[in-house]
Amino acid sequence: MQVRLATLVDLDDVAELIAAYAEEGSLLPRSRESLRQSLGVLAVAVDGSQVVGAVALHQLEPAVGEVRSLAVRTGQRGRGLGQALVNFAVEMAIVRGLAKVICFTRQVGFFERCGFQVVARETVPGKYFIDCISCPKLTRCDETAMERVLTYESVIGYAESTG
């Protein structure tokens, strides 16, 4: 299994994967065009030539990124792909010099294992004005806001681990 930046060739598979999660209400839908515009911050997990997972890092504010569109194929869950994808997104944030990464999720335990902490929604106003305001679940949101602060130590640790 390899995690890498997505290419144009991957977009149909990623769109199909996200659409399955959107249909069950776990993710917001993403158009193929919005995914194409996310190339450069959209990553995929591949097993051989098959896309088995995806994640995007969306920049909300100058120093804040958001992990979004995290999806793993049903038959591939439990193999650590989700954590590998989140780690890749965090590494992208570090490379881009972001101070923190946020997510809105129903999978609090999973993101805690990835180094995130629960925070008050009010601490991420950029998310509200970009995405939440047009979400059909705005008045009945069941997601938890979480963040991972990218400290000096995490950036240095990343630099040392990559040589």
PyMOL commands that place a pseudoatom at each C-alpha (Angstrom):
pseudoatom trace, name=CA, resn=MET, resi=1, chain=A, elem=C, hetatm=0, pos=[0.000, 0.000, 0.000]
pseudoatom trace, name=CA, resn=GLN, resi=2, chain=A, elem=C, hetatm=0, pos=[1.276, 3.448, -0.935]
pseudoatom trace, name=CA, resn=VAL, resi=3, chain=A, elem=C, hetatm=0, pos=[-0.043, 6.924, -0.108]
pseudoatom trace, name=CA, resn=ARG, resi=4, chain=A, elem=C, hetatm=0, pos=[0.724, 9.567, -2.716]
pseudoatom trace, name=CA, resn=LEU, resi=5, chain=A, elem=C, hetatm=0, pos=[-0.686, 12.714, -4.259]
pseudoatom trace, name=CA, resn=ALA, resi=6, chain=A, elem=C, hetatm=0, pos=[-3.627, 12.027, -6.551]
pseudoatom trace, name=CA, resn=THR, resi=7, chain=A, elem=C, hetatm=0, pos=[-3.373, 12.460, -10.313]
pseudoatom trace, name=CA, resn=LEU, resi=8, chain=A, elem=C, hetatm=0, pos=[-5.990, 13.118, -12.982]
pseudoatom trace, name=CA, resn=VAL, resi=9, chain=A, elem=C, hetatm=0, pos=[-6.123, 9.374, -13.608]
pseudoatom trace, name=CA, resn=ASP, resi=10, chain=A, elem=C, hetatm=0, pos=[-7.292, 8.808, -10.004]
pseudoatom trace, name=CA, resn=LEU, resi=11, chain=A, elem=C, hetatm=0, pos=[-10.198, 11.270, -10.051]
pseudoatom trace, name=CA, resn=ASP, resi=12, chain=A, elem=C, hetatm=0, pos=[-12.953, 8.921, -11.212]
pseudoatom trace, name=CA, resn=ASP, resi=13, chain=A, elem=C, hetatm=0, pos=[-12.051, 6.391, -8.495]
pseudoatom trace, name=CA, resn=VAL, resi=14, chain=A, elem=C, hetatm=0, pos=[-11.870, 9.104, -5.832]
pseudoatom trace, name=CA, resn=ALA, resi=15, chain=A, elem=C, hetatm=0, pos=[-15.192, 10.594, -6.948]
pseudoatom trace, name=CA, resn=GLU, resi=16, chain=A, elem=C, hetatm=0, pos=[-16.826, 7.152, -6.771]
pseudoatom trace, name=CA, resn=LEU, resi=17, chain=A, elem=C, hetatm=0, pos=[-15.376, 6.490, -3.319]
pseudoatom trace, name=CA, resn=ILE, resi=18, chain=A, elem=C, hetatm=0, pos=[-16.520, 9.840, -1.907]
pseudoatom trace, name=CA, resn=ALA, resi=19, chain=A, elem=C, hetatm=0, pos=[-19.948, 9.498, -3.547]
pseudoatom trace, name=CA, resn=ALA, resi=20, chain=A, elem=C, hetatm=0, pos=[-20.520, 6.218, -1.670]
pseudoatom trace, name=CA, resn=TYR, resi=21, chain=A, elem=C, hetatm=0, pos=[-19.782, 7.951, 1.660]
pseudoatom trace, name=CA, resn=ALA, resi=22, chain=A, elem=C, hetatm=0, pos=[-21.891, 10.980, 0.681]
pseudoatom trace, name=CA, resn=GLU, resi=23, chain=A, elem=C, hetatm=0, pos=[-24.817, 8.715, -0.190]
pseudoatom trace, name=CA, resn=GLU, resi=24, chain=A, elem=C, hetatm=0, pos=[-24.794, 7.263, 3.334]
pseudoatom trace, name=CA, resn=GLY, resi=25, chain=A, elem=C, hetatm=0, pos=[-24.436, 10.758, 4.833]
pseudoatom trace, name=CA, resn=SER, resi=26, chain=A, elem=C, hetatm=0, pos=[-20.891, 10.353, 6.153]
pseudoatom trace, name=CA, resn=LEU, resi=27, chain=A, elem=C, hetatm=0, pos=[-19.260, 12.920, 3.851]
pseudoatom trace, name=CA, resn=LEU, resi=28, chain=A, elem=C, hetatm=0, pos=[-20.363, 15.968, 1.965]
pseudoatom trace, name=CA, resn=PRO, resi=29, chain=A, elem=C, hetatm=0, pos=[-20.557, 15.304, -1.771]
pseudoatom trace, name=CA, resn=ARG, resi=30, chain=A, elem=C, hetatm=0, pos=[-17.667, 16.482, -3.966]
pseudoatom trace, name=CA, resn=SER, resi=31, chain=A, elem=C, hetatm=0, pos=[-17.941, 17.052, -7.692]
pseudoatom trace, name=CA, resn=ARG, resi=32, chain=A, elem=C, hetatm=0, pos=[-15.289, 15.705, -10.027]
pseudoatom trace, name=CA, resn=GLU, resi=33, chain=A, elem=C, hetatm=0, pos=[-14.456, 19.342, -10.834]
pseudoatom trace, name=CA, resn=SER, resi=34, chain=A, elem=C, hetatm=0, pos=[-13.907, 20.235, -7.154]
pseudoatom trace, name=CA, resn=LEU, resi=35, chain=A, elem=C, hetatm=0, pos=[-11.667, 17.178, -6.832]
pseudoatom trace, name=CA, resn=ARG, resi=36, chain=A, elem=C, hetatm=0, pos=[-9.725, 18.229, -9.937]
pseudoatom trace, name=CA, resn=GLN, resi=37, chain=A, elem=C, hetatm=0, pos=[-9.233, 21.660, -8.374]
pseudoatom trace, name=CA, resn=SER, resi=38, chain=A, elem=C, hetatm=0, pos=[-7.882, 19.903, -5.261]
pseudoatom trace, name=CA, resn=LEU, resi=39, chain=A, elem=C, hetatm=0, pos=[-5.046, 18.164, -7.104]
pseudoatom trace, name=CA, resn=GLY, resi=40, chain=A, elem=C, hetatm=0, pos=[-1.891, 19.063, -5.224]
pseudoatom trace, name=CA, resn=VAL, resi=41, chain=A, elem=C, hetatm=0, pos=[-3.644, 18.636, -1.859]
pseudoatom trace, name=CA, resn=LEU, resi=42, chain=A, elem=C, hetatm=0, pos=[-5.632, 15.481, -2.640]
pseudoatom trace, name=CA, resn=ALA, resi=43, chain=A, elem=C, hetatm=0, pos=[-3.950, 12.218, -1.716]
pseudoatom trace, name=CA, resn=VAL, resi=44, chain=A, elem=C, hetatm=0, pos=[-4.829, 8.614, -2.418]
pseudoatom trace, name=CA, resn=ALA, resi=45, chain=A, elem=C, hetatm=0, pos=[-3.923, 5.280, -0.900]
pseudoatom trace, name=CA, resn=VAL, resi=46, chain=A, elem=C, hetatm=0, pos=[-3.312, 2.718, -3.614]
pseudoatom trace, name=CA, resn=ASP, resi=47, chain=A, elem=C, hetatm=0, pos=[-2.997, -1.033, -3.409]
pseudoatom trace, name=CA, resn=GLY, resi=48, chain=A, elem=C, hetatm=0, pos=[-1.411, -2.110, -6.657]
pseudoatom trace, name=CA, resn=SER, resi=49, chain=A, elem=C, hetatm=0, pos=[-3.293, 0.005, -9.181]
pseudoatom trace, name=CA, resn=GLN, resi=50, chain=A, elem=C, hetatm=0, pos=[-6.524, 0.274, -7.163]
pseudoatom trace, name=CA, resn=VAL, resi=51, chain=A, elem=C, hetatm=0, pos=[-7.415, 3.451, -5.251]
pseudoatom trace, name=CA, resn=VAL, resi=52, chain=A, elem=C, hetatm=0, pos=[-8.460, 2.219, -1.805]
pseudoatom trace, name=CA, resn=GLY, resi=53, chain=A, elem=C, hetatm=0, pos=[-8.605, 5.519, 0.073]
pseudoatom trace, name=CA, resn=ALA, resi=54, chain=A, elem=C, hetatm=0, pos=[-8.496, 9.283, -0.264]
pseudoatom trace, name=CA, resn=VAL, resi=55, chain=A, elem=C, hetatm=0, pos=[-8.027, 12.447, 1.778]
pseudoatom trace, name=CA, resn=ALA, resi=56, chain=A, elem=C, hetatm=0, pos=[-7.714, 16.156, 1.055]
pseudoatom trace, name=CA, resn=LEU, resi=57, chain=A, elem=C, hetatm=0, pos=[-6.051, 18.990, 2.931]
pseudoatom trace, name=CA, resn=HIS, resi=58, chain=A, elem=C, hetatm=0, pos=[-8.064, 22.168, 2.450]
pseudoatom trace, name=CA, resn=GLN, resi=59, chain=A, elem=C, hetatm=0, pos=[-6.510, 25.465, 3.509]
pseudoatom trace, name=CA, resn=LEU, resi=60, chain=A, elem=C, hetatm=0, pos=[-9.157, 27.358, 5.499]
pseudoatom trace, name=CA, resn=GLU, resi=61, chain=A, elem=C, hetatm=0, pos=[-7.083, 30.270, 6.745]
pseudoatom trace, name=CA, resn=PRO, resi=62, chain=A, elem=C, hetatm=0, pos=[-3.472, 31.363, 6.209]
pseudoatom trace, name=CA, resn=ALA, resi=63, chain=A, elem=C, hetatm=0, pos=[-2.207, 29.089, 9.002]
pseudoatom trace, name=CA, resn=VAL, resi=64, chain=A, elem=C, hetatm=0, pos=[-5.057, 26.546, 9.275]
pseudoatom trace, name=CA, resn=GLY, resi=65, chain=A, elem=C, hetatm=0, pos=[-5.715, 23.481, 7.157]
pseudoatom trace, name=CA, resn=GLU, resi=66, chain=A, elem=C, hetatm=0, pos=[-8.597, 21.031, 7.271]
pseudoatom trace, name=CA, resn=VAL, resi=67, chain=A, elem=C, hetatm=0, pos=[-8.520, 17.285, 6.763]
pseudoatom trace, name=CA, resn=ARG, resi=68, chain=A, elem=C, hetatm=0, pos=[-11.546, 16.560, 4.599]
pseudoatom trace, name=CA, resn=SER, resi=69, chain=A, elem=C, hetatm=0, pos=[-13.015, 13.927, 2.313]
pseudoatom trace, name=CA, resn=LEU, resi=70, chain=A, elem=C, hetatm=0, pos=[-11.323, 11.087, 4.215]
pseudoatom trace, name=CA, resn=ALA, resi=71, chain=A, elem=C, hetatm=0, pos=[-12.605, 7.821, 2.775]
pseudoatom trace, name=CA, resn=VAL, resi=72, chain=A, elem=C, hetatm=0, pos=[-11.428, 4.204, 2.753]
pseudoatom trace, name=CA, resn=ARG, resi=73, chain=A, elem=C, hetatm=0, pos=[-13.016, 1.461, 0.650]
pseudoatom trace, name=CA, resn=THR, resi=74, chain=A, elem=C, hetatm=0, pos=[-15.293, -0.746, 2.736]
pseudoatom trace, name=CA, resn=GLY, resi=75, chain=A, elem=C, hetatm=0, pos=[-13.290, -3.946, 2.234]
pseudoatom trace, name=CA, resn=GLN, resi=76, chain=A, elem=C, hetatm=0, pos=[-10.034, -2.170, 3.132]
pseudoatom trace, name=CA, resn=ARG, resi=77, chain=A, elem=C, hetatm=0, pos=[-10.980, -0.794, 6.557]
pseudoatom trace, name=CA, resn=GLY, resi=78, chain=A, elem=C, hetatm=0, pos=[-8.988, -1.866, 9.589]
pseudoatom trace, name=CA, resn=ARG, resi=79, chain=A, elem=C, hetatm=0, pos=[-5.638, -1.925, 7.769]
pseudoatom trace, name=CA, resn=GLY, resi=80, chain=A, elem=C, hetatm=0, pos=[-4.395, 1.470, 8.983]
pseudoatom trace, name=CA, resn=LEU, resi=81, chain=A, elem=C, hetatm=0, pos=[-5.171, 3.237, 5.706]
pseudoatom trace, name=CA, resn=GLY, resi=82, chain=A, elem=C, hetatm=0, pos=[-7.195, 6.000, 7.358]
pseudoatom trace, name=CA, resn=GLN, resi=83, chain=A, elem=C, hetatm=0, pos=[-4.378, 6.831, 9.740]
pseudoatom trace, name=CA, resn=ALA, resi=84, chain=A, elem=C, hetatm=0, pos=[-1.817, 6.726, 6.909]
pseudoatom trace, name=CA, resn=LEU, resi=85, chain=A, elem=C, hetatm=0, pos=[-3.968, 9.133, 4.891]
pseudoatom trace, name=CA, resn=VAL, resi=86, chain=A, elem=C, hetatm=0, pos=[-4.422, 11.534, 7.826]
pseudoatom trace, name=CA, resn=ASN, resi=87, chain=A, elem=C, hetatm=0, pos=[-0.672, 11.416, 8.514]
pseudoatom trace, name=CA, resn=PHE, resi=88, chain=A, elem=C, hetatm=0, pos=[-0.016, 12.271, 4.848]
pseudoatom trace, name=CA, resn=ALA, resi=89, chain=A, elem=C, hetatm=0, pos=[-2.399, 15.245, 5.112]
pseudoatom trace, name=CA, resn=VAL, resi=90, chain=A, elem=C, hetatm=0, pos=[-0.634, 16.412, 8.295]
pseudoatom trace, name=CA, resn=GLU, resi=91, chain=A, elem=C, hetatm=0, pos=[2.725, 16.121, 6.516]
pseudoatom trace, name=CA, resn=MET, resi=92, chain=A, elem=C, hetatm=0, pos=[1.353, 18.266, 3.669]
pseudoatom trace, name=CA, resn=ALA, resi=93, chain=A, elem=C, hetatm=0, pos=[0.296, 20.848, 6.274]
pseudoatom trace, name=CA, resn=ILE, resi=94, chain=A, elem=C, hetatm=0, pos=[3.762, 20.855, 7.821]
pseudoatom trace, name=CA, resn=VAL, resi=95, chain=A, elem=C, hetatm=0, pos=[5.410, 21.311, 4.416]
pseudoatom trace, name=CA, resn=ARG, resi=96, chain=A, elem=C, hetatm=0, pos=[3.059, 24.235, 3.738]
pseudoatom trace, name=CA, resn=GLY, resi=97, chain=A, elem=C, hetatm=0, pos=[3.989, 25.848, 7.067]
pseudoatom trace, name=CA, resn=LEU, resi=98, chain=A, elem=C, hetatm=0, pos=[0.526, 25.621, 8.628]
pseudoatom trace, name=CA, resn=ALA, resi=99, chain=A, elem=C, hetatm=0, pos=[0.196, 26.032, 12.399]
pseudoatom trace, name=CA, resn=LYS, resi=100, chain=A, elem=C, hetatm=0, pos=[-2.687, 23.605, 12.870]
pseudoatom trace, name=CA, resn=VAL, resi=101, chain=A, elem=C, hetatm=0, pos=[-4.977, 21.172, 11.124]
pseudoatom trace, name=CA, resn=ILE, resi=102, chain=A, elem=C, hetatm=0, pos=[-8.658, 20.819, 11.972]
pseudoatom trace, name=CA, resn=CYS, resi=103, chain=A, elem=C, hetatm=0, pos=[-11.401, 18.373, 11.127]
pseudoatom trace, name=CA, resn=PHE, resi=104, chain=A, elem=C, hetatm=0, pos=[-15.117, 18.043, 11.739]
pseudoatom trace, name=CA, resn=THR, resi=105, chain=A, elem=C, hetatm=0, pos=[-15.968, 14.412, 12.398]
pseudoatom trace, name=CA, resn=ARG, resi=106, chain=A, elem=C, hetatm=0, pos=[-18.175, 11.800, 13.992]
pseudoatom trace, name=CA, resn=GLN, resi=107, chain=A, elem=C, hetatm=0, pos=[-15.088, 9.580, 14.458]
pseudoatom trace, name=CA, resn=VAL, resi=108, chain=A, elem=C, hetatm=0, pos=[-13.636, 11.304, 17.527]
pseudoatom trace, name=CA, resn=GLY, resi=109, chain=A, elem=C, hetatm=0, pos=[-11.693, 8.270, 18.805]
pseudoatom trace, name=CA, resn=PHE, resi=110, chain=A, elem=C, hetatm=0, pos=[-10.031, 7.726, 15.429]
pseudoatom trace, name=CA, resn=PHE, resi=111, chain=A, elem=C, hetatm=0, pos=[-8.855, 11.331, 15.190]
pseudoatom trace, name=CA, resn=GLU, resi=112, chain=A, elem=C, hetatm=0, pos=[-7.674, 11.290, 18.815]
pseudoatom trace, name=CA, resn=ARG, resi=113, chain=A, elem=C, hetatm=0, pos=[-5.431, 8.351, 17.848]
pseudoatom trace, name=CA, resn=CYS, resi=114, chain=A, elem=C, hetatm=0, pos=[-4.129, 10.572, 15.031]
pseudoatom trace, name=CA, resn=GLY, resi=115, chain=A, elem=C, hetatm=0, pos=[-3.119, 13.285, 17.532]
pseudoatom trace, name=CA, resn=PHE, resi=116, chain=A, elem=C, hetatm=0, pos=[-6.190, 15.537, 17.326]
pseudoatom trace, name=CA, resn=GLN, resi=117, chain=A, elem=C, hetatm=0, pos=[-8.037, 17.070, 20.300]
pseudoatom trace, name=CA, resn=VAL, resi=118, chain=A, elem=C, hetatm=0, pos=[-11.663, 18.145, 20.618]
pseudoatom trace, name=CA, resn=VAL, resi=119, chain=A, elem=C, hetatm=0, pos=[-12.135, 21.923, 20.432]
pseudoatom trace, name=CA, resn=ALA, resi=120, chain=A, elem=C, hetatm=0, pos=[-15.104, 24.283, 20.517]
pseudoatom trace, name=CA, resn=ARG, resi=121, chain=A, elem=C, hetatm=0, pos=[-16.616, 24.975, 17.090]
pseudoatom trace, name=CA, resn=GLU, resi=122, chain=A, elem=C, hetatm=0, pos=[-16.230, 28.684, 17.706]
pseudoatom trace, name=CA, resn=THR, resi=123, chain=A, elem=C, hetatm=0, pos=[-12.443, 28.308, 17.491]
pseudoatom trace, name=CA, resn=VAL, resi=124, chain=A, elem=C, hetatm=0, pos=[-12.677, 27.574, 13.745]
pseudoatom trace, name=CA, resn=PRO, resi=125, chain=A, elem=C, hetatm=0, pos=[-14.822, 30.382, 12.283]
pseudoatom trace, name=CA, resn=GLY, resi=126, chain=A, elem=C, hetatm=0, pos=[-13.249, 29.921, 8.841]
pseudoatom trace, name=CA, resn=LYS, resi=127, chain=A, elem=C, hetatm=0, pos=[-14.896, 26.520, 8.528]
pseudoatom trace, name=CA, resn=TYR, resi=128, chain=A, elem=C, hetatm=0, pos=[-18.290, 27.956, 9.388]
pseudoatom trace, name=CA, resn=PHE, resi=129, chain=A, elem=C, hetatm=0, pos=[-18.186, 30.729, 6.805]
pseudoatom trace, name=CA, resn=ILE, resi=130, chain=A, elem=C, hetatm=0, pos=[-16.720, 28.543, 4.032]
pseudoatom trace, name=CA, resn=ASP, resi=131, chain=A, elem=C, hetatm=0, pos=[-18.577, 25.247, 4.390]
pseudoatom trace, name=CA, resn=CYS, resi=132, chain=A, elem=C, hetatm=0, pos=[-21.039, 25.113, 7.260]
pseudoatom trace, name=CA, resn=ILE, resi=133, chain=A, elem=C, hetatm=0, pos=[-23.156, 28.040, 6.149]
pseudoatom trace, name=CA, resn=SER, resi=134, chain=A, elem=C, hetatm=0, pos=[-24.290, 26.116, 3.042]
pseudoatom trace, name=CA, resn=CYS, resi=135, chain=A, elem=C, hetatm=0, pos=[-24.485, 22.652, 4.636]
pseudoatom trace, name=CA, resn=PRO, resi=136, chain=A, elem=C, hetatm=0, pos=[-27.947, 21.073, 4.821]
pseudoatom trace, name=CA, resn=LYS, resi=137, chain=A, elem=C, hetatm=0, pos=[-27.135, 19.969, 8.395]
pseudoatom trace, name=CA, resn=LEU, resi=138, chain=A, elem=C, hetatm=0, pos=[-26.244, 23.480, 9.592]
pseudoatom trace, name=CA, resn=THR, resi=139, chain=A, elem=C, hetatm=0, pos=[-28.867, 23.658, 12.351]
pseudoatom trace, name=CA, resn=ARG, resi=140, chain=A, elem=C, hetatm=0, pos=[-28.530, 20.012, 13.394]
pseudoatom trace, name=CA, resn=CYS, resi=141, chain=A, elem=C, hetatm=0, pos=[-24.828, 19.293, 12.939]
pseudoatom trace, name=CA, resn=ASP, resi=142, chain=A, elem=C, hetatm=0, pos=[-23.691, 16.122, 14.671]
pseudoatom trace, name=CA, resn=GLU, resi=143, chain=A, elem=C, hetatm=0, pos=[-19.979, 16.501, 13.998]
pseudoatom trace, name=CA, resn=THR, resi=144, chain=A, elem=C, hetatm=0, pos=[-17.289, 17.335, 16.531]
pseudoatom trace, name=CA, resn=ALA, resi=145, chain=A, elem=C, hetatm=0, pos=[-14.627, 19.974, 15.850]
pseudoatom trace, name=CA, resn=MET, resi=146, chain=A, elem=C, hetatm=0, pos=[-11.089, 18.729, 16.434]
pseudoatom trace, name=CA, resn=GLU, resi=147, chain=A, elem=C, hetatm=0, pos=[-7.619, 20.138, 15.878]
pseudoatom trace, name=CA, resn=ARG, resi=148, chain=A, elem=C, hetatm=0, pos=[-4.009, 19.080, 15.828]
pseudoatom trace, name=CA, resn=VAL, resi=149, chain=A, elem=C, hetatm=0, pos=[-1.555, 21.849, 16.602]
pseudoatom trace, name=CA, resn=LEU, resi=150, chain=A, elem=C, hetatm=0, pos=[1.617, 21.546, 14.557]
pseudoatom trace, name=CA, resn=THR, resi=151, chain=A, elem=C, hetatm=0, pos=[4.252, 22.535, 17.069]
pseudoatom trace, name=CA, resn=TYR, resi=152, chain=A, elem=C, hetatm=0, pos=[7.842, 23.358, 16.375]
pseudoatom trace, name=CA, resn=GLU, resi=153, chain=A, elem=C, hetatm=0, pos=[8.730, 19.900, 17.677]
pseudoatom trace, name=CA, resn=SER, resi=154, chain=A, elem=C, hetatm=0, pos=[6.392, 18.134, 15.245]
pseudoatom trace, name=CA, resn=VAL, resi=155, chain=A, elem=C, hetatm=0, pos=[7.845, 20.087, 12.315]
pseudoatom trace, name=CA, resn=ILE, resi=156, chain=A, elem=C, hetatm=0, pos=[11.440, 19.326, 13.394]
pseudoatom trace, name=CA, resn=GLY, resi=157, chain=A, elem=C, hetatm=0, pos=[10.530, 15.664, 13.968]
pseudoatom trace, name=CA, resn=TYR, resi=158, chain=A, elem=C, hetatm=0, pos=[9.055, 15.508, 10.461]
pseudoatom trace, name=CA, resn=ALA, resi=159, chain=A, elem=C, hetatm=0, pos=[12.156, 17.117, 8.936]
pseudoatom trace, name=CA, resn=GLU, resi=160, chain=A, elem=C, hetatm=0, pos=[14.469, 14.694, 10.740]
pseudoatom trace, name=CA, resn=SER, resi=161, chain=A, elem=C, hetatm=0, pos=[12.414, 11.649, 9.726]
pseudoatom trace, name=CA, resn=THR, resi=162, chain=A, elem=C, hetatm=0, pos=[12.522, 12.622, 6.036]
pseudoatom trace, name=CA, resn=GLY, resi=163, chain=A, elem=C, hetatm=0, pos=[16.243, 13.217, 5.991]
for i in range(1, 163): cmd.bond("trace and resi %d" % i, "trace and resi %d" % (i + 1))
show_as sticks, trace
zoom trace
